[in-house]
Amino acid sequence: MLAKIVWRLLKDKSSLFYRVFKAKYFPRGSIFEASAANGSYAWQSILKSRKVISMGRRWRIGDGKNIDIYKDNWLLGKGSARIVSPHVQVLEGAQVAALINPEMHTWNTNLLHQHFLSFEANRIKAIPLCWTDQRDRFVWPDNQNGEYLVRASWVRTEHPHLQDMQDLINLVGQRANKLEIFGVVAWFIWNQRNKLRLNERGLPSEKIFDAARVFLSDFQSKFQMPKVQQPKRSIKWQPPGYGMYKTNYDGAVFAESEEAGIGVIIRDVKGLVIAALAEKIPYLGSVEVLEALAARRAARFVVELGLNDFEFEGDSEVVWRASRTADEAHSSMGEIIKDTLSIVGSLLTFSFSHTRRQGNCAAHAFAKRAIISFSLLVWMEHVPTDISHVVSSDFPVT
């Protein structure tokens, strides 16, 4: 709970609570520069909790001017959030802004490969940069809204091995047919532990999986209910309203090369293709972030074409809700959402809608096609022949 006070003193700078503590204990700088000298026992205890926040918080890059290259946690994805490459004197004490081309809003790739290990330079290049002027902010990555969680901090500091268990659960969750056996094996292990605790005879460890599989098979044969076939609802792409254009966007992951594709297609009320693009980008390890990047690319694409009155549609409900509610505080994609809303603000009218994957087939086809692109491909008023059947089946043009 003391760490939560540290978090408030870092984030809630408009409160009376913050102003009183700052005036008394850290008139210059932040609570991280505060001294325990002449402080009460309670204050000294609060300062000891700074380590929890320092270990767990993650920076999200805006302009990069407040993030120390070597001291702060700012790398995304799996692996260390802090730079592990050997330090070089020229970057000691420098901010992340020194690695960015400010006019182009791109990473200085030559500088990255000159001063960082190859794998880490690639990790940095995969971090999306803001296209609009934004300040750096830090978030608690275990919470979607970016705010500090007491339970999550306990897991991070006291039981870091639980992160691996969570990875295991996430992996099993991606394979629905394995969930039942996973649960039964976990129950057998728990039951075995209880027997050992009571000095009762249990199964040898190597027999647990086979016993769990037999138990599950017997259970399913006795209690299996007949499957009821649910009628499949046909979902098709729907044209925009009169005088509007619809822009569909999607992302596709190319796991083997650690890359991803973005697909965008713009159509009018008659289903005629106005323009489309396929772009290959580095993959950061988050499908949500990829979908948000696809939405942002779609927004820039329509502005580049000089058109107005758009409906933006994708199949990610998370991105749709964040865009519709202007959720700029989202821990993993808040900056991207803010970029998107800033870009579409120049349009006369715009809206965001959500569809299922079946209603977004054309955009997904372009996203997958990006695997054969060197970077960016654009089509005006036509589509490549290998995708034309997907577009025509979406909405046959007569």
Phi, psi and omega in degrees: 000328179296326178297331179294327176294318177301316180300316180297322181288344176268327189256319188264075187276358179263355185277156175296323177306313181293315184296322180293312182293322181295314181299325185272320191247331179215070181298335177241129180084204182247185180296339178290340177262001183288150180253148178277353182300135177062013178268158178289171178298321180297317180295320178296326177292321178298316181296328178294337181280354179300328182298323180299314180293318181298322180288323190265333185287154178230139177274139170251128190280126171255272175261351177079007187277349183246008185247120177285130185303316187262333188267335188259159176271109182219354177283143181255170178081191182283153182104181182298137177278351180248149181300132177249353178297150177304137181288143174243144188299325184294338181254359178298126180078000181276157178263164180301333179304332180293345181261002187246139170278105190297325182286324183267348184056045179228161176285145174278089188298325179298318180293320181298312182287342179281324189245356182233154174301151187304314183294328181282325174300320179292323176297319180293316181298334181282346180286122180290136178260154180289144175265351178239164181289115179221152178270155175295150174214154177249150184225165170262109192293342182278357181237130185300325180274004174082359183271155183297138176240125181298313183296318181295325180291325177297317179298316184293320187269322185265329184224066181298338180293338179294340176298323178292321177296320178296321176300321179295316180296319178298319180296315179296323180297337178283349179237090187302328183288349180259354186296319184295312181294326177299314180295320181292318178299317178300319179294319179298319179296316179297317180295321178297319179298318180297320179295318179296322180296327181265012180059032176264159181281133179235185180282147170298147185304322183288349181263352187297314184296316180297319179296320179295321180294319178295316179300315181295319180297316178297317180298315182295323181292332182272328188242010182292129179267146177298137181285134177261120181287117177272130179297131180282129179275127180282123179244124181236158174297135179248136180291160179285175176290168183301133179080002182252165170241148175247130178248114175262141181224155178196165177234154177222140184260132174250085191300323185296325182259003183055041177235173179215162178240144174245133178236135179223136175221133181247128180226157179263188185297336179270000182085005179287138181282124176271313179195162178206158177214157172225129183223135178260133181224164173294147179260128185271350181101004180233120178293323179300314179296320178300316179295322177294321177295324177295319178296318179295319179295323177297319179297315179294323182300315182291326177292321177298329180281347177076023180259165180229176174063080186234147168247123180260128185226132176219176182253012175262113181292327180297313180293320179300313181295318180296322179289319183290326182260005181054049181279081182278356180265000181306133190297324186259338185221019181302318180294324180291318177298317179297318175304310183301313182294325177294320181292313183287347178297341179277351180279154178296309176220148177203157176207163178240136178225164182236143176222168173279171181303323181297333179270004183231027187298320184295314179297322179293323178297319177293322179298317179292328181292340181297344181297335179262007179267147173285323178204284186228133174233137181232139176237135179247120176060020172201169178228156178296151186299329182286352179244348186303324181292329178292316180294316182292327178287336176299311187202089183304126180268125181259000000 
